[in-house]
Amino acid sequence: MFTQALPIFKSKLGITSTVRDEYLLAILQGIEEELTSIQGIALDETNTAHLMFVVDYAEYRYNNRDNPTLPRHLQWRLHNLMLKGGGASV
């Protein structure tokens, strides 16, 4: 799990308390599982681009629970991650 993701995610949302941490962590974990298990992306905790994609995707999921349409900038970044294999060495 991206240990740095939660504080950045909370900062983007303007949340300073720990009251919603469990819910926010569930969103982050769900995204990481989806990206690795379903999309086949090898996420790297040391890769800032991967970290920021997970945070931006989590922010979208948090703010758009009823809107299933992924914004174009996230689609583009997701496709690039899939094409590169998620940064895995080959």
N, C-alpha and C positions, 0 to 999 in steps of 0.2 A: 504494500500500500504506500501511496505517496504521503509521507508523513508531513511534508510541507504544504500539502494541498488544502487542508482544512483552514489554517490561518489565512491563506490567500483568498480562499473561497468566501470566508466570513468577512474579510475586508472588502471584497467586491460588493457584497450584499449590505455592508454597513452594519453588521451584527457584531456587538462587542461582548455580549453575555454568552454563557455556556448552555443556556436553556435549550437551544435547538441543535446542539452538537450531535446528538444521537441521530436525528433526522438527516442532518447535513452529511454525516459520515455514511449513512445508508445510501444516499444519493451518489456520493463519491465511489463507494464500493461497488454499487450496481453498475456504474459507468465503466469502472476498471474491469469488472468481470465481463461485461458486454464486449468491450474492446478486445480483450484477450481471448475469451472463449468463442465468441460469435464471429467477430471481425478478423481474428487471427493476428492481431497486432501485438508485437513484442514491446511492451512499454518499458521504458528505462527511467528509473527514478532520477538519474543524474542528468537527463536530457531536459533542459528548460522548455523546449518546444512541446514535449510530451506533457510536462506538468501543466503548462498554461492551456493546452488543449483540453485536458481533463477538467481544469477549473472553469474554463469558458463554457464547456459542454454542461457541466454541473450547474452553472449559473443559468443557462438557458432552460434546463430541466426544472429548476426551482421556480423560475419566474413564468414559465409557460406550461403549466401542468395540463391545460386543456387544449393546447395548440400542438398537434403532432407534426407540423411542418418544420423541418430543420432549416434554420437560416442558411443562406447560400455560402456565407463565409465559413461556417462550420462544416458544411458539406464538402467544400473545397479542401479544407484542412484534413478532414477524415479521409477523403480519397487519396490525398498525397501521402498520408501515413500508411494506408493500405498498399499503395504502389511501392513504397520504400520498404515494405515489410515491417513497418514500425520501428525501423532503425536497427533491426537485428543484423548482426554480422553474417555475411555469407562467404 
